[in-house]
Each structure stands twice: as C-alpha cells, then as structure tokens.
Amino acid sequence: MDKLVIRGGRRISGCITASGSKNTSLPIIAATLLTGNGTFSLHNIPDLKDILTFTQLLHHLGAETSFSGNTLTVSSRNVKSLQAPYELVKKMRASIYVLGPLLARFGHARVSLPGGCAFGPRPIDLHLMAMEKLGATITIETGFIDATVKGGKLQGAHIDFPISSVGATGNALMAAVLAEGTTTISNAAMEPEIETLCKFLTAMGATIRGTGSTELQIEGTDSLNAIEFHNVFDRIETGTLLAAAAITGGDITVNGVDPEQLKAVLKKFIHAGCSVETTVSSVTLKSPEKLLSTDVTAKPYPAFPTDMQAQWIALMTQAEGISHIIDKVYHERFNHIPELNRLGAHIDIRKNQAVVHGPQKLSGTTVMSTDLRASASLVLAGLVAEGTSEVLRVYHLDRGYEKIETKLNSLGADITREKYIEF
Ligand code: UD1
C-alpha cells in the first residue's frame, strides 16, 4: 500500500491550476450509456482511481473507452451486458449512476447494491423511488437491484424528492431524457455537478428546463447523440488547496475555476481572516497573521459543502478560539476527528457537532485515512504539524485528488509517497 510522508512546517504558496471535477465526471461518463450514436470525447477528466473504476464498469457493460491526457473517449454502441457487478460497485458507490441510463435505453438493468460506507448509512431509496415513478418495476434479490420497464420504455412522471440528493437527481435526469413524455423533478439537487449534467444532456439533444434550479422539467426524446465536452473544475479540490495555503500561512492563486461555485466556502475563508480576490477564472487567497475561529454548517448547495467539512475542521485547529462544525448532509461524518486529535488537535464531538478548540500545536505522527475527504484533512494537518507525519491508506485520497503530492510539492510542501505493508 502507499502512504504519504509529510514533513510539516512549510508554507504552501504559489499558483496552481485546478483539476477537472471528479463528481461531475462520474454522471457524465454514466450518461454516455444513453446512446450508441457516435463516440464521446470528454476533456478535462481527472486521472483518478474512481474514474478508472467507472471506465472498468463501462468496459464490463460492453462500452469501448480510451483515456489519454485527461481526455476520455467512450463509445457505448456495443453495450450488451446490463449488469453492474458487486466487484466494481463495492469500490465506488457512484456506480449506481448506471441504473438510470441503462434502464432508459434498454428497459432493464441489474446493479449490485452498493453496501455500507465509512461515514454512516447512505441509502439509495430515492434513486429507486425515481425509477419506479418513471414506470420501472424494482425487485431486490441476491444483493442486486433488478429494474425492468414493461414495454421497454419509461414514462414521464412527477418526481418529488423529500430531501435533496445529488445522485438521485442525476439518475432521475438520465432516465427521464429518454422517457416518453414530460418529467418534472421537484426539490432537485442544485449542486454544480447537476447543472453540468443538465448542460451535458442538453448538448446530447435532451430538452431540459430549469437547469441550475430545484425544479427541472424534461421532455423525453427518442434519440440522443455523442458529443465533445469540456468538464468543469473540481470545486472540492480547489477548496482543499485554499485550505492548504491558509493552514500554513501561505498565499495561493488557483486558476481554471469558477468562483461562483465556491461562494459559501470563500465567505468562510474571509470570516476566518483570509483575504480573497477573484477573477472570472481564478481565486487568490492570502493568509492572515492569525486565523479566526469560524463556525460552519454543511448543507446542500449553495451552502457550505459536506465534502469540505473535514478540511475545515483541520483548518480550524489553527484558528484562534472555538469553532462549531455541523454536518446536516451526513450527520456522522466525523471519522477524521480521532485521527486529527492524534496529531495534537483538541476536537470534541458533541451530539452532531464538532467543537474545535484552537489554536493547537500539531506534531507529526502516523495517522490512518478512513475516507476520501477525511484523508484530505489529515494531509492538511500534516502540512502544519511539527516534524514528520505519515498518512496511511492513501488509496482513499487517490480516489479523488489528482497528483495531490505533486501539486502540493510544487507549492512548497515536502511530501513523498512510499510503499508499506499493512499487517
Ligand atoms: C454526492 C457526492 C458526495 C457528496 C454528496 C453530498 C458524488 C459521486 N458524490 O454523493 O461526494 O458528499 O453528494 O454533497 O457526486 N440519501 C437518501 N436516499 C438516497 C440518496 C441519498 O436518503 O437514495 C441521503 C444521503 O444519505 C444524504 C443525502 O441524501 O444524507 C444527500 O446525499 P446525496 O446528495 O445523494 O449524495 P451522493 O449523490 O451519494
């Protein structure tokens, strides 16, 4: 296995370009299953473990893919298998994204149940509810979701989500674009990943009204076409890089971003005392003398994202005063806290909130990654900790951060990747 060895105490400063968004890439790649007409060219796709897993899944289904220089080409002309096996789904919950497209195009899909998750229950009931509303019959047996549509064609319907779900909204959208008639989605997720998916599907020939809002209306069509598409930047990677500069007292410019998507996060950096300047495609953060404690509540977009919550907690270990962090998306997403405390942080968990007492001097030790964003918070803490920190099980980090140590080293960090054997 790989570990990151971080020699802390170096300032993270300079200019860097954001990678393409992982969480936008996944639904877009799934959407290529909607048509056999032509070959997709998807640019700015990050070179990540999750992307590899998803392309393996597409291969398994019969699609042809090639990946080079952040461009993924996909042809779904020869898709024959309609079954997503456990071996691939267990590696990545987002595999559930193939359900909507397969069902819409072929009238049948079998997808392994995704199973548990490191930070609490992550049900898929809303995905299934949406498919049923569109006319699918769903049975669950031997660990598989089996979805079929009588007559082979989904029917437009009204889908009203009781809570905002990025994945379920994406799946419903991908199913609805090939359904017969009109579908309306109420309480749709507004995350930029969904907005980009709407734009992608529209470019393929779908008719979608309300893009970027919580009310979407889709007119089904019989046929869609492959397109060339430039993926958007990764807002979570960008937030993490800004936090890396802020936690080490550095100044950073991240290029290739849309600051509009980062509004809630930038507001919190300003509250914490950082100076933030934006252009249409960049954000520059300058660290203050002293970081100030800043409370955060993670909620669906446009609020502060749950995927930045762990990194924010790491940052607040260096802020003057007490910060309260609540996650209203995943109430139990606090696996990083015991590990941050092992580095010397003073963080309590009271009911569903983390209480961070700062500033605390961190000192390097060996810590364990438990999930993607938890790993990012440990790397941030390692950057500011005195001495050497080792972050084990880096495969979590590799699922979502492209060349993370190369990027941070180019900004002044001292991180090496080493092999180790876990007993
Ligand atoms: C996506 C992101 C993930 C992010 C999350 C919230 C991808 C690949 N992953 O995950 O990084 O943390 O959005 O921004 O894009 N829920 C249900 N039933 C369902 C589906 C979801 O109850 O069928 C609940 C979840 O448990 C959670 C909330 O809805 O409490 C939001 O989850 P959701 O937006 O669906 O997350 P994902 O799409 O899985």
Residues whose N, C-alpha, C, O or C-beta is under 5 A from the ligand:
A	BS01	UD1	N23 A94 P121 R122 P123 I124 D125 L126 H127 S164 S165 V166 G167 A168 T306 D307 V329 Y330
